Amino acid sequence: MFFTLLEDVENIVRYLESAIEIQYYSTGMFDSKNIPKYNSLFDIPNIGIASSGDWNRIDNYLLIKKGIELNIRDVPQRTSEIKFAVDQMKNPKSIELKLGGIYQENVIIAGRVSIISEDSDSLELFKLLSTKIKKEFKKIGTFYVGKAAEEKLKLGWRLVTNEKSPREYDLELI
């Protein structure tokens, strides 16, 4: 779990993308199998801007090595429609990334990288990304915090998982 601004992760992502060719897919439930795919994190529109004040509702991406096929689950609906799910459940060679970022002036929403599989491809991606984050970010409480995000914290910005939570749940400098 981390707090970051895009400038904090730029070198980390460039390192990851140079070490391993990656594909990024939007996760969630979709109306068609035409799933947004990106060859670089920096190709994603509005990256670094949190789409919600709640980290459970922000954009989330599945990272898979190039050449590995994305598996999409059919999810029947009560209305007899079918939705299409993109998640780690059918993609054991993946990791998930919620980048978080600026939600509004003075609020940064947390991000995280997660894994549910013991697959070697998944473990390799997770280890590369999490090791670089741990090395380059400062640990404050249970979160890793990028330098630019830490500067915002020092200036009084709220670093939160949910901007509607009381301020006593905000990340604080120790």
Backbone hydrogen bonds, N-H to C=O, Kabsch-Sander energy under -0.5 kcal/mol:
donor,donor_aa,acceptor,acceptor_aa,energy
2,F,111,G,-2.5
3,F,144,Y,-2.4
8,D,5,L,-1.6
9,V,5,L,-1.1
9,V,6,L,-0.6
10,E,6,L,-1.1
13,V,9,V,-3.0
14,R,10,E,-2.4
15,Y,11,N,-2.2
16,L,12,I,-2.5
17,E,13,V,-3.1
18,S,14,R,-1.5
19,A,15,Y,-1.9
20,I,16,L,-2.4
22,I,20,I,-0.5
23,Q,64,I,-3.1
24,Y,38,Y,-3.0
25,Y,62,L,-2.1
26,S,36,P,-1.7
27,T,60,N,-2.2
28,G,86,V,-2.1
30,F,84,F,-2.5
35,I,33,K,-1.6
38,Y,24,Y,-2.7
43,D,40,S,-1.7
44,I,41,L,-1.3
47,I,44,I,-1.4
49,I,46,N,-1.9
50,A,48,G,-0.5
50,A,102,I,-2.1
55,W,161,T,-3.3
57,R,54,D,-2.5
58,I,55,W,-0.5
61,Y,97,L,-2.5
62,L,25,Y,-3.0
63,L,61,Y,-0.5
63,L,95,I,-3.0
64,I,23,Q,-2.3
64,I,62,L,-0.5
66,K,21,E,-2.5
68,I,65,K,-1.8
69,E,67,G,-0.5
73,R,85,A,-2.4
75,V,83,K,-3.2
77,Q,81,E,-2.9
80,S,77,Q,-1.8
83,K,75,V,-2.4
84,F,30,F,-2.7
85,A,73,R,-2.9
85,A,83,K,-0.5
86,V,28,G,-2.5
87,D,85,A,-0.5
91,N,88,Q,-1.2
94,S,91,N,-1.5
95,I,63,L,-1.5
96,E,114,S,-2.5
97,L,61,Y,-2.9
98,K,112,R,-2.9
99,L,97,L,-0.6
101,G,109,I,-2.2
102,I,48,G,-1.8
103,Y,104,Q,-0.5
103,Y,107,V,-2.5
104,Q,107,V,-0.9
107,V,104,Q,-2.5
108,I,158,R,-3.0
109,I,101,G,-3.1
110,A,160,V,-2.3
111,G,2,F,-3.2
112,R,98,K,-2.2
114,S,96,E,-2.3
123,L,119,D,-2.8
124,E,120,S,-2.2
125,L,121,D,-2.1
126,F,122,S,-2.6
127,K,123,L,-2.7
128,L,124,E,-2.4
129,L,125,L,-2.2
130,S,126,F,-3.0
131,T,127,K,-2.3
132,K,128,L,-1.5
133,I,129,L,-2.1
134,K,130,S,-2.6
135,K,131,T,-1.9
136,E,132,K,-2.5
137,F,133,I,-2.4
138,K,145,V,-2.6
140,I,138,K,-0.6
140,I,143,F,-3.0
143,F,140,I,-1.9
144,Y,1,M,-2.2
145,V,138,K,-3.0
146,G,3,F,-2.6
150,E,146,G,-2.6
151,E,147,K,-2.1
152,K,148,A,-1.9
153,L,149,A,-2.2
154,K,150,E,-2.3
155,L,151,E,-1.3
156,G,153,L,-1.6
157,W,152,K,-2.6
158,R,106,N,-3.2
160,V,108,I,-2.5
160,V,158,R,-0.6
163,E,53,G,-2.7
165,S,162,N,-1.8
169,Y,166,P,-2.2
170,D,167,R,-1.8
171,L,159,L,-2.7
